[in-house]
Amino acid sequence: MSYNATFSGTSMATPYVAGTIALMLDADGELTTNQIKDILFGTAEDWGKAAKDIDYGFGRLQGYQAVMTAANERGDLPESPAHISQSGSLQNRSRDVWEYTVTNLSYPISVTIIQENERNDFDLYIYDPDGNLVGYSYTTDRQENVSFVPRRTGNYFIEVYSFRGRGN
C-alpha cells in the first residue's frame, strides 16, 4: 500500500526548522536564542509582501545558508528552483492567463494564488504545452494551490478565473 499526500503550513515546516537549528548549534554551540532567530530570519528568502507576512512568514528557509552563517563559513548555496511572483487583478467572472516556460524537469512545479479578499472565490487551472489540464484547484479558500511534476519542457499556462468577486 502506498500513501501520497501533500501538506503545507507551519506544522510541516517545523521539522525542517528544528533540524536546521540543530545543525546550527552543532556548528556553534554558543549561539543564543536571539542569534539563532536573527540568522534564520536574516538568511530566509523573502516571499510575498516585504518582511514578515501572514502567508509566508519571513520567507523560505535557507537551511544551508543558515548553518554556514552559524559556522562563520562562506560557500555557494546549492541550486534550488526559482521562486517567481506575479500579480494581477480580476473582475467578477473574468480570467487571466500567464505563461510559464519549463526548461528543467528536475523540479516539481507548485503554483499558489493568494486572494487578498476572503470573500472572493478565484479558481486555478494549469495546462501543459498541448493544452491538456495538468491540475486545478477550485476551493472557496483564500489560497488555491496546484503542484505537479512536469513531464516535458515547454510553455505551460496558468489560468486564474474569478468565480465570484473581483480584486487582486
C-alpha positions in Angstrom: 0.0 0.0 0.0 1.3 3.4 -0.9 0.2 6.7 0.5 0.7 10.0 -1.3 -0.4 13.3 0.2 0.6 16.9 0.1 0.7 19.0 3.3 1.8 22.6 3.9 1.9 25.2 6.7 3.8 25.7 9.9 3.4 22.2 11.1 5.1 20.9 8.0 7.9 23.5 8.2 8.6 22.8 11.9 10.8 19.7 11.5 12.9 21.4 8.8 13.4 24.5 11.0 14.2 22.3 14.1 16.7 20.3 12.1 18.4 23.4 10.8 18.6 24.8 14.3 20.2 21.5 15.5 22.8 21.8 12.7 23.4 25.5 13.6 24.0 24.5 17.2 26.4 21.8 16.1 28.3 24.4 14.1 28.4 26.8 17.1 27.1 25.6 20.4 27.4 29.0 22.0 24.6 30.6 19.8 21.8 32.3 21.9 18.1 32.0 21.0 18.2 35.6 19.6 21.2 34.8 17.5 19.5 31.7 16.1 16.4 33.8 15.3 18.4 36.5 13.7 20.3 34.1 11.5 17.2 32.2 10.4 15.2 35.4 9.6 18.3 37.1 8.0 19.0 34.2 5.7 15.4 33.4 4.7 14.4 34.1 1.1 11.6 36.6 1.4 8.4 35.6 -0.4 5.2 37.5 -0.5 4.9 41.0 0.9 8.1 42.6 2.1 9.2 41.5 5.6 7.1 39.1 7.7 3.6 38.4 6.4 0.7 36.1 7.2 1.2 34.0 4.1 5.0 33.2 4.1 6.2 34.4 7.5 9.8 35.5 7.0 10.1 33.5 3.7 11.6 30.3 2.5 14.0 28.6 4.9 17.6 28.7 3.5 18.9 26.0 5.8 22.3 25.5 4.2 22.9 29.3 4.3 21.8 29.5 8.0 24.2 26.7 9.0 27.0 28.2 7.1 26.3 31.6 8.7 26.2 30.0 12.2 29.6 28.3 11.5 31.0 31.6 10.2 31.8 29.9 6.8 31.3 31.1 3.3 30.2 29.0 0.4 27.9 28.7 -2.6 24.3 27.7 -1.9 23.1 24.5 -3.5 21.0 25.1 -6.6 17.3 25.3 -5.9 14.2 26.1 -8.0 13.4 29.7 -8.7 10.5 31.5 -7.0 8.5 33.6 -9.4 5.9 36.0 -8.2 3.2 37.6 -10.5 0.3 39.7 -9.5 -2.9 40.9 -11.2 -6.4 41.9 -10.7 -9.7 40.2 -11.9 -13.2 41.5 -12.4 -16.1 39.2 -11.5 -16.4 36.2 -13.9 -13.2 37.2 -15.7 -10.0 35.3 -16.2 -6.3 35.9 -16.7 -3.7 33.6 -18.1 0.1 33.6 -17.5 2.6 31.6 -19.5 5.4 29.8 -17.7 8.3 28.2 -19.6 9.6 24.9 -18.2 13.2 24.2 -19.2 14.2 21.9 -16.5 12.4 18.7 -15.5 14.4 18.2 -12.3 12.0 20.0 -10.0 8.2 19.8 -9.3 6.2 22.9 -10.0 3.9 24.5 -7.4 1.5 27.3 -8.2 -0.3 29.2 -5.5 -2.7 32.1 -5.8 -3.4 34.2 -2.7 -6.5 36.3 -2.7 -6.5 39.4 -0.6 -10.2 39.5 -0.1 -11.5 36.4 1.6 -15.0 36.8 0.1 -13.6 36.3 -3.4 -13.6 32.9 -5.0 -10.8 32.6 -7.5 -10.0 29.3 -9.2 -6.7 28.0 -10.5 -6.1 25.8 -13.6 -2.8 24.6 -15.1 -2.4 23.4 -18.7 0.6 21.7 -20.4 2.1 22.8 -23.7 -0.5 20.7 -25.6 -3.4 22.4 -23.7 -4.1 19.4 -21.5 -5.3 20.1 -18.0 -2.5 19.2 -15.6 -4.1 20.2 -12.3 -6.7 22.5 -10.8 -7.9 23.9 -7.5 -11.3 25.5 -7.0 -12.0 25.6 -3.3 -13.6 28.6 -1.6 -10.4 29.1 0.5 -8.3 32.2 0.3 -5.5 30.3 -1.3 -5.5 27.9 -4.2 -2.6 25.6 -4.9 -1.7 23.1 -7.7 1.6 21.1 -7.6 2.7 18.7 -10.3 5.8 17.2 -11.9 6.2 18.4 -15.4 6.7 15.6 -17.9 8.1 17.7 -20.7 9.6 21.1 -21.3 7.7 23.9 -23.0 5.2 26.6 -22.2 2.6 25.8 -19.5 -0.4 28.0 -19.0 -1.7 29.2 -15.6 -5.3 30.3 -15.7 -6.9 32.2 -12.8 -10.7 32.5 -13.0 -12.9 34.7 -10.8 -15.9 32.5 -10.0 -17.1 35.2 -7.6 -15.7 38.6 -6.7 -13.1 40.9 -8.0 -9.8 42.2 -6.8 -6.1 41.3 -6.5 
